[in-house]
Amino acid sequence: MVNCPRCGNENSNKNKFCGNCGSKLPEPKICPECGYTSFEEKFCVECGEQLLSKNICKKIKSRMKEARNLISVQYKIDEGIEIYDDVLNRVPDYLEAWDNKANTLKDLKRYDDAMQCINQALDINPYNISLISTKAYILSAMKRYDESIEYIDGFLDEYPFDDLLFEVKGNLFGNMKNYEEAVKCYDKSLEINPKNRICVSLKLRALIKLKRYDEALKCCEFFKDDEFSYYRNIIKIYRQMGEYDKALDCCEKLYKSNSNRYYVLLEKGNIYFDMKKYIAALRCYNDVLDYIPNNLNALIGKSEVLIKKENFDMARDVLSKCEPYDYLDWNKLALIYEKLNDFNKALECCDESLRINENYKALFLKAEIYFKLEDYDEALKWANKALENNSSDELTELMNKIKKTQNSN
């Protein structure tokens, strides 16, 4: 039933006008994801999405999809943000647009703008878990780690049985590289919701970081209903352990099940490479490339084998066929060109990576390459930029080498 805003008369949901006074009745709001309709709720009771009025629902959904594509696929960040602003002009309280915009600004390291954006969203709905998570991650990205933990703890005091809050807290500890505490948080989350696959995956990753491989292997049992996910995780752990024969045995089992054979061939190539069985690795990479000629990981794997065999010209020819998709791909290419001592090409790849995302790996590689070029001022400049993003033992070691060489000259 829907009440008339003029006379208060109850009308059937099918009525467009009030049966008592003839006034136009409000239209139901629609979920842009699943189509659920309601006159009263603000959020979908089926999937949790924010409900929108019928006349703008399809338009907003289309515009949000366009923005995500511009940002994540085409890397036209400013155009994507403009679309979020357009959506918010139309629907000022549309939380998903606020959230997505805040996350995009965070990734651009425009932290003050991101914080202002997420605070505006939280003014609309202070208890939305997605918004709460985003604010915590912004604080973490700003290296205000203690504040980010305290922020989540404040909500946990009020909602001690919210599994997602514990998951977020685990991720915050992971950002701090405190994987012991991260695992404890994931365990608390899984006590509340044992079926949370994402949380199990996060716990598995933390256990691998801690080299607690036996626990990680037990964790994999959760994925036994999905053969591909199960064996993929098992293979990853065995590789980390150096148990290459066991990893290859899992590859064979996965291959026989017809589950993503190209992935299996690629993983076998990587395992053989780790074992220094370069001819066997090359055979696997070529098998992948026979079916997918532009597979970037297979091309990079093949080029690494050719470098090991000191066939540098052929390695360069293979690399010329690579079509990088994102900043991670450009980083992989930069690393290979660095191994070929083609430093100018490596720096170009780093610049492409940084154009998409100012990430630690590309900044570190630039510092390392300039050090090899004996341009110590540039090396220190990029090392300091890398330090603003992250700290690591390898970066500390590189900076010490740069300063020591500078002082000795």
N, C-alpha and C positions, 0 to 999 in steps of 0.2 A: 504493500500500500504506500501511496505517496500523498502527503498533506498539501493542500492548496496554500501557497504563501499569502493569499489575500484573505480567504474566509476560514481557513483551517480545516475544511472538509476533507475527509479521507476518500481517496480515489484509487481505482485499480491502477496497477503499474502500466497497464496497456493504454490508459487514457492520456491524451495529449493536452486536453483542456479540462478544467474542473467541471464536474457534473452539476455543481450547485450554483456557481457564479459565472462560469464561462471563462475564467482567467486561464492564461497559458500556464501549464504545469512545468516544473523544472525537469530537464532531461536527466536520465541516469548517467553516472560516470562509468567509464569503461577502462578495463586493464589493457594497456598496450601490448602486453605479452601473451595473455591467455584468453582475453575476451570477456572475462567475468564482469558483470554489471551490478551496480548498486546505487541506490539513492542516498544512502546514509554513510557508508564507510569511506574513509579517505584512502585506504590501502587495500589491495586485493587480498581476500582471505584464502585464496588458492596458492598464490605464488609470492605475495608480499610486495608486488610492484605498486607504485603510486597510481591511483585512478585519475583519469583525465576526462574532460567533457568530450562527448561524441564528435562534435564538429572539428576538433583539433587533434584527436587521438592519432589518426593515421599520419597526418602531417608531421606531428612531433616525432613519432616513431621513425619516420623516414629521415627527418633532419638529424636525429641522434645517430642513426646508422651512418649517414653521410659524414658526420663529424668524426666518428670513430675510424672510418676508412681513411679520411684525409690525414689523421694523426698517426695511426698505427701502420698503415700500408704505404701511403704516399709521402709521409713525413712533411706534409704541408701544415705545420703546427698552427701558425697564425690564422689560417683559413678555418681550421677546425675550431679554434677558440671563438672566432667570430660567429660561427654557427651556434655554439653553446650560448653566446650572448644574445643571439636572435631568439633562441628558444626561451631564454629567461625573460626577455622582453614580452613575449607572448604569455608565458606561464611563470610568473615571478617566484612561485613556491615549488617549482619542479625540482625535487631534490637530486634526481639522477644527473641532471645537467650541472648543478652546483658541484656535486661530487666529482664528476668527470673533469670539469674545468679545474678544480682544485688539484686533482691528481696530475693533470697535464702541466700545470704551473709548477708543481713540486718537481716533476721530472726535468723541467727547464731550469731548476734551481732558483726559481723566483719565489723564494719561501715566504716572504712577507705578503706577496699577493695571494699565494696559495692559502696562507693562514687567514687572511681577511675573507677570502672566498668561503672557506669551510666554516668559519665562524658565522657568516651570514646564513649558511644552510642550517647550522645548529640552532640559530635563533628561531628558525621555523619549526624544527623538530629536534629537541635536545637529546632524544633517546634513540635515535636511529643508529643501529650498530655499524652500518657502512660508513656513515659520517664520523662516528666516534673513532673508528679504525683509521680513517684517512687522516684525522687530526693527529692521532698518535704517531702515524708514519711520517707526517710532516715534521713533527717535533724530533723524531729520531733522525731524519735526514739532515736536520739542522744541528745534529750532534747534541741535542738537549735530551740525552738518554734518560737520565734520572727523572726528568720532568715527564717524559713520555710514559715511563712505568708508573709513576705516581698518578698520572691522568687515568690510565686504565684501572689501577687499583681503586680509584675513587668509585668507579662504576661496579667493580667486583664487590666492594663493600655493600652496595645496594642490590646487586644481582649476582650472588655467589654461585648460582647454578647455570650461568650462561656459558656454554661451551665455547662459543665464538670469541668471547672476551679473553678466555684463557689461551685460545689459539693465537689471537693478536699479540698477547703478552709474550708468548713463546717466540713469535716472529721478531718482536722488539729485542729480546735477548739474543736472538740469532744475528740481528744487525750489529749487536755489540760483540759478536763472536763468543758470547757466553753460552756455549751449546749445552753445558750441564743444566743450567737453569731453564734453557729452552725446552729440553726434554721433559723436565719436571712439569712445565706448563702444559705441554702437549699431553702428558699422561693425565693431568687433571681434566683437560678438555675431553679426552677419550673416556674417562670414567663417567662423565655426564652423557656423552653421545658416542658410544663405541663404534657406530657405523660411519663416522666422518672420514671418508677416504682421503680428503685433502689433508686433514690433520695427521693421518697415518703416514702419508707421503712426506710431510714436513718433519715428523719425528724420525723417519728413516734417514732423511738427508742429514739431520743433526747427529744421529748415531754414527753415520759414516764419517762425518767430520771428526768425531771423537775416537774413531777407529775401534768402536765397540761393535765389531763385526758379527759376533755370535748373536747379540741382541737384534742387530739389523736383519740378520737372516730370519730370525723368528718373526720379526715385524712383517716380512714378505708374505707370511702365511695368510695374512689378511686378503691378499690379492689373488688367492688361488682360484677364485671364480672367474678370473680374467687371465687366461694363459699367457697372453702377450705381456701384460703388465707384470705378472708374477716373474716370468723368466727374465724380462728386461732388468728388473731390479736385482735379481739374483746374479745376473751376469755382471752388472755394475759393481756389486760387492766383491765378487771373486776377482775381478780385475784389480780392484783396490788392494786386495789381499795378496796379489801375485799368484793366485791359484788359477793359472791360465788353462790347464787341462780341464778343470772343472767348468770354467767359463765356456770353453769350446764345446764341452759335452752338453751344456745347456743350450748353446747355439744350435747344435744338431737336433735336439728335441724340438726346439721352436721352429726350425726349418721344416722338419717333417710334418708339423701341424699346419703347414701352409699359411702361417701367420706372419704377414709382412716380411717376405723373404728378402727384400732389398735391405731392410734394416739389419737382418741377421747377417747377410753377406758383408755389409759395411762394418758391423761389430766384429765379425771374424777377422776382417782385415786389420782392424785396430788392435785386436789381441795378438795376432801374428806379428804386427809391428812392435808391440811391447816385448815380444819374445825374441826380437831381432831376426825373425824369419821373413826377410823382406820379399823374397820371391813369392812365397805363399800369400803375403799381404797384398802384393801387386796383383796377383791373380784374382783375389776377392774384389779389389777396387775395380778392376777391369770388367768383372762380371756385372757389377752394379752399373757401370758406365755403358755397357752393351745395351742395357734396357733404358737407362735414364742418363743420356749423354751429358746433361748439364748439372748433374748432382754435385753440389758444391763440396760436400764433405768427402765424397769419393775422389774428386779432382784434387783436393788438398792432400788427402791421404796418399794418392799416387805421386804427387809432387814431392812429398816428404820422403817416400821410398827412393825416388830418383835422386834426391839430394844425398841420401845415405850412400847410394851407389855412385855418387859423384858425376852423375849425368845432368849437369846443370842446365845446359841448353834445352834439353827435353823437358826439364822441370819448369823452365820459364814458358815453354810452349803450352804446357798443361795449364799453368796458372792463367795464361791469356784467355782461356776458355771460361774462366770463372765469372759468374754473374752474381755478385753479392746482393743480398736482400736487405739486411739490417746491419746495425753497427757491430754486432758480434761477428758477422761474416767478414766485415772489413778488418776487424782485429785479427782474425785467423790469417787473412791474406798478408797483413802487415808483418806478422810473425814469420811467415814463410819467406817473404822477401828479405827480411832481416837476416835469416839464415843463409840466403844467397848473397849476402853483402850488397844487395841492391837497395841501398839506404834511401835514395831519393824516392823510389817506388814505395818503399815501406812507409816513408813519411806521408806520401800522398794518400795511402790507405788509412793511416791514422787520422789525417785531416777529414777524410770522408766519414769515418766513424764518429769523430767529434762533431761533425756538422749535424749528424742525426741525434747524437746523445753524448753529452760531456761525461764520458765514463772513465773510470780509474785506469783500466787496462790500456787504453789508447794513450792517455797522458803518461803513464809509466813507460810505455814503449817509446814514445817520443823522447823522453829523458834519456833512456838507455841508448837510443840510436845517436842522439847528439853527443853523448859521452864517447861512443865509438868513433864519431867524426872529430873528436877532440875539440868540440865547441862547448866548453865547460859552462860558460855563462847561460847559453840556451838550455843545456842539460839541467842546470840547477833551477832555471825558471820553470821548466816543465815538471821537474820533480816536486817543486813546491806546489804547483797546481794539482798534481796527483795527491799530495798530502792533504790538500783541502777536501778531497773526495774521500780518502781512505788512508789508513796507515797499515803498514805491513812490514815484516822483517826484511823482505826483498827490497822495499823502498828505502828503509833505513840504511841497509847495506850499500845501496847505490848512492845515496846522498853522501854517505861517509867517504866513499871512493871518489866522488866528484870533488868534495871539499879538500880531501887529502892531495889529490892531483893538482888542484888549483894552487894550493899552498906551496907545493914543491916546485911549481913553475915560477 
